[in-house]
Amino acid sequence: MKIIDILNSGKPTLSMEVFPPKTDDKLNSIKQATEEIAALKPDFMSVTYGAGGGTSEFTADIAQNIQTKYGVPTLAHLTCVSSDKEKIDSVIDGLKEKGIENVLALRGDIPEGCDREKISYHYASELIDEIKSHGDFCIGGACYPEAHPESSTSFEDIKHLKEKVDKGCQFLTTQMFFDNNILYNFLYRVREAGINVPVVAGIMPVTNASQVKRIRSISGSALPQRFIRIVDRYGDNPLAMKQAGIAFAVSQIIDLYANGVNSVHVYTMNKPEVAKAIMDNISYIIR
């Protein structure tokens, strides 16, 4: 099933992101975690793609397993900056063979010391062209409510985002954010810029204090005071921090639905118990 059809259904949707293992020995444990999340029956699940395509086979296999065994539509991530055209063509053909209809087109992080002149793909928009040439895929893209770290201004970032949508990106999923007002302001600006595809809100439940440092280094997301106070108060108590982190994410999600943001994507970090706690807390809201 195409993700765009799910997003355009008119009902609130909740989807989940999982990631594949980096090595063979972790495959079974991660596969089990992804199956436990799939058994919760989210509207769809996305499966990430390792840097340099190192886990591309695992991505396709896990996506296929979720779709075949649980009937949950899947979205396979695909990054292009570390791959040449031959590699990308091979991955796309592999997804098609496994019945994966949905692809999230991403540039990916440029490796340190990389010679940009030798990169086959400089932008996600170039990958979108490649995916479209392989058949009838539903193509999604990423967006940054607080602007991409490499963009000099938010206006420049939205300009590039529109170029991606004009190329054929059918929906967008946001980077994590912790202040819903940031998303509401972003949505206003992208609609004013003529970007009218569905925007899926990405929510990261922070269940341990060590995640905060990593979140800041990866995304640069602004952390509201009420979130910082939660971490300060409960960060040294793992069980309390987990409970408080889930509650904070649930409060964000409920506020988003209440304010007309119908599609939410949860970055589960392969934690079925976190995914279940969130779904249990909004079960009547998304019916």
Contacts in CASP RR format, 6 or more apart in sequence:
PFRMAT RR
TARGET T0000
AUTHOR 0000-0000-0000
METHOD contacts of the structure
MODEL  1
MKIIDILNSGKPTLSMEVFPPKTDDKLNSIKQATEEIAALKPDFMSVTYG
AGGGTSEFTADIAQNIQTKYGVPTLAHLTCVSSDKEKIDSVIDGLKEKGI
ENVLALRGDIPEGCDREKISYHYASELIDEIKSHGDFCIGGACYPEAHPE
SSTSFEDIKHLKEKVDKGCQFLTTQMFFDNNILYNFLYRVREAGINVPVV
AGIMPVTNASQVKRIRSISGSALPQRFIRIVDRYGDNPLAMKQAGIAFAV
SQIIDLYANGVNSVHVYTMNKPEVAKAIMDNISYIIR
1 44 0 8 1.000
1 73 0 8 1.000
1 101 0 8 1.000
2 73 0 8 1.000
2 101 0 8 1.000
2 102 0 8 1.000
2 138 0 8 1.000
3 44 0 8 1.000
3 73 0 8 1.000
3 75 0 8 1.000
3 102 0 8 1.000
3 138 0 8 1.000
3 140 0 8 1.000
3 170 0 8 1.000
3 171 0 8 1.000
4 138 0 8 1.000
4 170 0 8 1.000
4 171 0 8 1.000
4 198 0 8 1.000
6 13 0 8 1.000
6 43 0 8 1.000
6 44 0 8 1.000
6 73 0 8 1.000
7 13 0 8 1.000
7 171 0 8 1.000
7 198 0 8 1.000
7 200 0 8 1.000
7 262 0 8 1.000
7 263 0 8 1.000
8 198 0 8 1.000
10 262 0 8 1.000
11 262 0 8 1.000
11 286 0 8 1.000
12 257 0 8 1.000
12 262 0 8 1.000
12 263 0 8 1.000
12 264 0 8 1.000
12 285 0 8 1.000
12 286 0 8 1.000
13 43 0 8 1.000
13 44 0 8 1.000
13 200 0 8 1.000
13 262 0 8 1.000
13 263 0 8 1.000
13 264 0 8 1.000
13 286 0 8 1.000
14 42 0 8 1.000
14 43 0 8 1.000
14 253 0 8 1.000
14 264 0 8 1.000
14 265 0 8 1.000
14 266 0 8 1.000
14 278 0 8 1.000
14 279 0 8 1.000
14 282 0 8 1.000
14 286 0 8 1.000
15 42 0 8 1.000
15 43 0 8 1.000
15 44 0 8 1.000
15 45 0 8 1.000
15 46 0 8 1.000
15 75 0 8 1.000
15 200 0 8 1.000
15 263 0 8 1.000
15 264 0 8 1.000
15 265 0 8 1.000
15 266 0 8 1.000
16 37 0 8 1.000
16 40 0 8 1.000
16 42 0 8 1.000
16 45 0 8 1.000
16 46 0 8 1.000
16 265 0 8 1.000
16 266 0 8 1.000
16 268 0 8 1.000
16 275 0 8 1.000
17 45 0 8 1.000
17 46 0 8 1.000
17 47 0 8 1.000
17 48 0 8 1.000
17 265 0 8 1.000
17 266 0 8 1.000
17 267 0 8 1.000
17 268 0 8 1.000
18 30 0 8 1.000
18 33 0 8 1.000
18 34 0 8 1.000
18 37 0 8 1.000
18 45 0 8 1.000
18 46 0 8 1.000
18 47 0 8 1.000
18 48 0 8 1.000
18 62 0 8 1.000
18 268 0 8 1.000
18 270 0 8 1.000
19 30 0 8 1.000
19 47 0 8 1.000
19 48 0 8 1.000
19 50 0 8 1.000
19 269 0 8 1.000
19 270 0 8 1.000
20 30 0 8 1.000
20 47 0 8 1.000
20 48 0 8 1.000
20 49 0 8 1.000
20 50 0 8 1.000
20 55 0 8 1.000
20 58 0 8 1.000
20 59 0 8 1.000
20 61 0 8 1.000
20 62 0 8 1.000
21 27 0 8 1.000
21 29 0 8 1.000
21 30 0 8 1.000
21 55 0 8 1.000
21 58 0 8 1.000
22 50 0 8 1.000
22 55 0 8 1.000
27 58 0 8 1.000
30 62 0 8 1.000
30 270 0 8 1.000
31 62 0 8 1.000
31 65 0 8 1.000
33 270 0 8 1.000
33 271 0 8 1.000
33 272 0 8 1.000
34 45 0 8 1.000
34 47 0 8 1.000
34 62 0 8 1.000
34 65 0 8 1.000
34 66 0 8 1.000
34 270 0 8 1.000
35 65 0 8 1.000
35 66 0 8 1.000
35 69 0 8 1.000
35 70 0 8 1.000
36 272 0 8 1.000
37 45 0 8 1.000
37 268 0 8 1.000
37 270 0 8 1.000
37 272 0 8 1.000
37 275 0 8 1.000
38 45 0 8 1.000
38 66 0 8 1.000
38 69 0 8 1.000
38 70 0 8 1.000
38 71 0 8 1.000
38 72 0 8 1.000
39 70 0 8 1.000
40 272 0 8 1.000
40 275 0 8 1.000
40 276 0 8 1.000
40 279 0 8 1.000
41 70 0 8 1.000
41 72 0 8 1.000
42 72 0 8 1.000
42 275 0 8 1.000
42 279 0 8 1.000
43 73 0 8 1.000
44 72 0 8 1.000
44 73 0 8 1.000
44 74 0 8 1.000
44 75 0 8 1.000
44 102 0 8 1.000
45 63 0 8 1.000
45 66 0 8 1.000
45 72 0 8 1.000
45 73 0 8 1.000
45 74 0 8 1.000
45 75 0 8 1.000
46 74 0 8 1.000
46 75 0 8 1.000
46 76 0 8 1.000
46 77 0 8 1.000
46 104 0 8 1.000
46 173 0 8 1.000
46 265 0 8 1.000
47 59 0 8 1.000
47 62 0 8 1.000
47 63 0 8 1.000
47 66 0 8 1.000
47 74 0 8 1.000
47 75 0 8 1.000
47 76 0 8 1.000
47 77 0 8 1.000
48 59 0 8 1.000
48 77 0 8 1.000
49 55 0 8 1.000
49 56 0 8 1.000
49 59 0 8 1.000
49 76 0 8 1.000
49 77 0 8 1.000
49 78 0 8 1.000
49 79 0 8 1.000
49 106 0 8 1.000
50 56 0 8 1.000
50 59 0 8 1.000
50 79 0 8 1.000
51 79 0 8 1.000
51 82 0 8 1.000
51 108 0 8 1.000
51 109 0 8 1.000
51 111 0 8 1.000
52 79 0 8 1.000
52 82 0 8 1.000
52 83 0 8 1.000
52 111 0 8 1.000
53 79 0 8 1.000
53 82 0 8 1.000
53 83 0 8 1.000
53 87 0 8 1.000
53 91 0 8 1.000
56 78 0 8 1.000
56 91 0 8 1.000
59 76 0 8 1.000
59 77 0 8 1.000
60 76 0 8 1.000
60 91 0 8 1.000
60 94 0 8 1.000
60 95 0 8 1.000
60 98 0 8 1.000
60 100 0 8 1.000
61 98 0 8 1.000
63 74 0 8 1.000
63 75 0 8 1.000
63 76 0 8 1.000
63 95 0 8 1.000
63 98 0 8 1.000
63 100 0 8 1.000
64 74 0 8 1.000
64 98 0 8 1.000
64 99 0 8 1.000
64 100 0 8 1.000
66 72 0 8 1.000
66 74 0 8 1.000
67 73 0 8 1.000
67 74 0 8 1.000
67 99 0 8 1.000
67 100 0 8 1.000
73 101 0 8 1.000
73 102 0 8 1.000
74 100 0 8 1.000
74 102 0 8 1.000
75 102 0 8 1.000
75 103 0 8 1.000
75 104 0 8 1.000
75 140 0 8 1.000
76 95 0 8 1.000
76 100 0 8 1.000
76 102 0 8 1.000
76 103 0 8 1.000
76 104 0 8 1.000
77 103 0 8 1.000
77 104 0 8 1.000
77 106 0 8 1.000
78 88 0 8 1.000
78 91 0 8 1.000
78 92 0 8 1.000
78 95 0 8 1.000
78 103 0 8 1.000
78 104 0 8 1.000
78 105 0 8 1.000
78 106 0 8 1.000
78 127 0 8 1.000
78 131 0 8 1.000
79 106 0 8 1.000
79 107 0 8 1.000
79 108 0 8 1.000
80 88 0 8 1.000
80 105 0 8 1.000
80 106 0 8 1.000
80 107 0 8 1.000
80 108 0 8 1.000
80 120 0 8 1.000
80 121 0 8 1.000
80 124 0 8 1.000
80 126 0 8 1.000
80 127 0 8 1.000
80 130 0 8 1.000
81 107 0 8 1.000
81 108 0 8 1.000
81 109 0 8 1.000
81 110 0 8 1.000
81 111 0 8 1.000
81 114 0 8 1.000
81 119 0 8 1.000
81 121 0 8 1.000
81 122 0 8 1.000
82 108 0 8 1.000
82 111 0 8 1.000
82 114 0 8 1.000
83 91 0 8 1.000
83 120 0 8 1.000
83 121 0 8 1.000
84 120 0 8 1.000
85 120 0 8 1.000
85 130 0 8 1.000
88 120 0 8 1.000
88 121 0 8 1.000
88 127 0 8 1.000
88 130 0 8 1.000
89 130 0 8 1.000
89 134 0 8 1.000
92 103 0 8 1.000
92 130 0 8 1.000
92 131 0 8 1.000
92 134 0 8 1.000
92 137 0 8 1.000
93 134 0 8 1.000
95 103 0 8 1.000
95 137 0 8 1.000
96 134 0 8 1.000
96 135 0 8 1.000
96 137 0 8 1.000
101 136 0 8 1.000
101 137 0 8 1.000
101 138 0 8 1.000
102 137 0 8 1.000
102 138 0 8 1.000
102 139 0 8 1.000
102 140 0 8 1.000
103 131 0 8 1.000
103 137 0 8 1.000
103 138 0 8 1.000
103 139 0 8 1.000
103 140 0 8 1.000
104 139 0 8 1.000
104 140 0 8 1.000
104 141 0 8 1.000
104 142 0 8 1.000
104 173 0 8 1.000
105 124 0 8 1.000
105 127 0 8 1.000
105 128 0 8 1.000
105 131 0 8 1.000
105 139 0 8 1.000
105 140 0 8 1.000
105 141 0 8 1.000
105 169 0 8 1.000
106 124 0 8 1.000
106 127 0 8 1.000
106 141 0 8 1.000
106 142 0 8 1.000
107 121 0 8 1.000
107 122 0 8 1.000
107 123 0 8 1.000
107 124 0 8 1.000
107 127 0 8 1.000
108 124 0 8 1.000
110 116 0 8 1.000
110 119 0 8 1.000
116 122 0 8 1.000
121 127 0 8 1.000
121 130 0 8 1.000
123 160 0 8 1.000
123 164 0 8 1.000
124 141 0 8 1.000
124 142 0 8 1.000
124 164 0 8 1.000
124 169 0 8 1.000
125 160 0 8 1.000
125 163 0 8 1.000
125 164 0 8 1.000
125 167 0 8 1.000
125 169 0 8 1.000
128 139 0 8 1.000
128 164 0 8 1.000
128 167 0 8 1.000
128 168 0 8 1.000
128 169 0 8 1.000
129 167 0 8 1.000
131 137 0 8 1.000
131 139 0 8 1.000
132 139 0 8 1.000
132 168 0 8 1.000
138 170 0 8 1.000
138 171 0 8 1.000
139 168 0 8 1.000
139 169 0 8 1.000
139 170 0 8 1.000
140 169 0 8 1.000
140 170 0 8 1.000
140 171 0 8 1.000
140 172 0 8 1.000
140 173 0 8 1.000
141 164 0 8 1.000
141 169 0 8 1.000
141 171 0 8 1.000
141 172 0 8 1.000
141 173 0 8 1.000
142 172 0 8 1.000
142 173 0 8 1.000
142 174 0 8 1.000
142 175 0 8 1.000
143 161 0 8 1.000
143 172 0 8 1.000
143 173 0 8 1.000
143 174 0 8 1.000
143 175 0 8 1.000
143 186 0 8 1.000
143 190 0 8 1.000
143 199 0 8 1.000
144 151 0 8 1.000
144 157 0 8 1.000
144 174 0 8 1.000
144 175 0 8 1.000
145 174 0 8 1.000
145 175 0 8 1.000
145 177 0 8 1.000
145 182 0 8 1.000
145 183 0 8 1.000
145 185 0 8 1.000
145 186 0 8 1.000
146 175 0 8 1.000
146 177 0 8 1.000
146 182 0 8 1.000
146 186 0 8 1.000
146 219 0 8 1.000
146 220 0 8 1.000
146 221 0 8 1.000
146 222 0 8 1.000
147 153 0 8 1.000
147 154 0 8 1.000
147 157 0 8 1.000
148 157 0 8 1.000
148 160 0 8 1.000
149 220 0 8 1.000
151 157 0 8 1.000
151 160 0 8 1.000
154 189 0 8 1.000
158 189 0 8 1.000
158 190 0 8 1.000
158 193 0 8 1.000
158 195 0 8 1.000
159 193 0 8 1.000
161 172 0 8 1.000
161 190 0 8 1.000
161 193 0 8 1.000
161 195 0 8 1.000
162 190 0 8 1.000
162 193 0 8 1.000
162 194 0 8 1.000
162 195 0 8 1.000
165 172 0 8 1.000
165 195 0 8 1.000
165 197 0 8 1.000
169 197 0 8 1.000
170 197 0 8 1.000
170 198 0 8 1.000
171 197 0 8 1.000
171 198 0 8 1.000
171 199 0 8 1.000
171 200 0 8 1.000
172 195 0 8 1.000
172 197 0 8 1.000
172 198 0 8 1.000
172 199 0 8 1.000
172 200 0 8 1.000
173 199 0 8 1.000
173 200 0 8 1.000
173 202 0 8 1.000
173 265 0 8 1.000
174 183 0 8 1.000
174 186 0 8 1.000
174 199 0 8 1.000
174 200 0 8 1.000
174 201 0 8 1.000
174 202 0 8 1.000
174 265 0 8 1.000
175 202 0 8 1.000
175 219 0 8 1.000
175 221 0 8 1.000
176 202 0 8 1.000
176 203 0 8 1.000
176 204 0 8 1.000
176 215 0 8 1.000
176 219 0 8 1.000
176 221 0 8 1.000
176 267 0 8 1.000
177 183 0 8 1.000
177 201 0 8 1.000
177 202 0 8 1.000
177 221 0 8 1.000
177 222 0 8 1.000
178 204 0 8 1.000
178 221 0 8 1.000
178 222 0 8 1.000
178 223 0 8 1.000
178 224 0 8 1.000
178 227 0 8 1.000
178 248 0 8 1.000
178 252 0 8 1.000
179 222 0 8 1.000
179 224 0 8 1.000
180 252 0 8 1.000
180 255 0 8 1.000
180 256 0 8 1.000
180 259 0 8 1.000
182 222 0 8 1.000
183 201 0 8 1.000
183 256 0 8 1.000
183 261 0 8 1.000
184 259 0 8 1.000
187 199 0 8 1.000
187 261 0 8 1.000
190 199 0 8 1.000
198 263 0 8 1.000
199 261 0 8 1.000
199 263 0 8 1.000
200 263 0 8 1.000
200 264 0 8 1.000
200 265 0 8 1.000
201 256 0 8 1.000
201 261 0 8 1.000
201 263 0 8 1.000
201 264 0 8 1.000
201 265 0 8 1.000
202 264 0 8 1.000
202 265 0 8 1.000
202 266 0 8 1.000
202 267 0 8 1.000
203 249 0 8 1.000
203 252 0 8 1.000
203 253 0 8 1.000
203 256 0 8 1.000
203 264 0 8 1.000
203 265 0 8 1.000
203 266 0 8 1.000
203 267 0 8 1.000
204 211 0 8 1.000
204 215 0 8 1.000
204 249 0 8 1.000
204 266 0 8 1.000
204 267 0 8 1.000
205 245 0 8 1.000
205 246 0 8 1.000
205 248 0 8 1.000
205 249 0 8 1.000
205 266 0 8 1.000
205 267 0 8 1.000
205 268 0 8 1.000
205 269 0 8 1.000
205 274 0 8 1.000
205 278 0 8 1.000
206 212 0 8 1.000
206 215 0 8 1.000
206 227 0 8 1.000
206 231 0 8 1.000
206 245 0 8 1.000
206 248 0 8 1.000
206 249 0 8 1.000
207 241 0 8 1.000
207 242 0 8 1.000
207 245 0 8 1.000
207 246 0 8 1.000
207 269 0 8 1.000
207 271 0 8 1.000
207 274 0 8 1.000
208 235 0 8 1.000
208 238 0 8 1.000
208 241 0 8 1.000
208 242 0 8 1.000
209 231 0 8 1.000
209 235 0 8 1.000
209 236 0 8 1.000
209 241 0 8 1.000
212 223 0 8 1.000
212 231 0 8 1.000
215 221 0 8 1.000
215 223 0 8 1.000
216 223 0 8 1.000
227 248 0 8 1.000
230 241 0 8 1.000
230 244 0 8 1.000
230 245 0 8 1.000
230 248 0 8 1.000
231 241 0 8 1.000
233 244 0 8 1.000
234 240 0 8 1.000
234 241 0 8 1.000
234 244 0 8 1.000
235 241 0 8 1.000
242 274 0 8 1.000
246 274 0 8 1.000
246 277 0 8 1.000
246 278 0 8 1.000
246 281 0 8 1.000
249 266 0 8 1.000
249 278 0 8 1.000
250 277 0 8 1.000
250 278 0 8 1.000
250 281 0 8 1.000
250 282 0 8 1.000
253 264 0 8 1.000
253 266 0 8 1.000
253 278 0 8 1.000
253 282 0 8 1.000
254 282 0 8 1.000
254 285 0 8 1.000
256 264 0 8 1.000
257 264 0 8 1.000
257 282 0 8 1.000
257 285 0 8 1.000
257 286 0 8 1.000
266 275 0 8 1.000
266 278 0 8 1.000
268 274 0 8 1.000
268 275 0 8 1.000
END
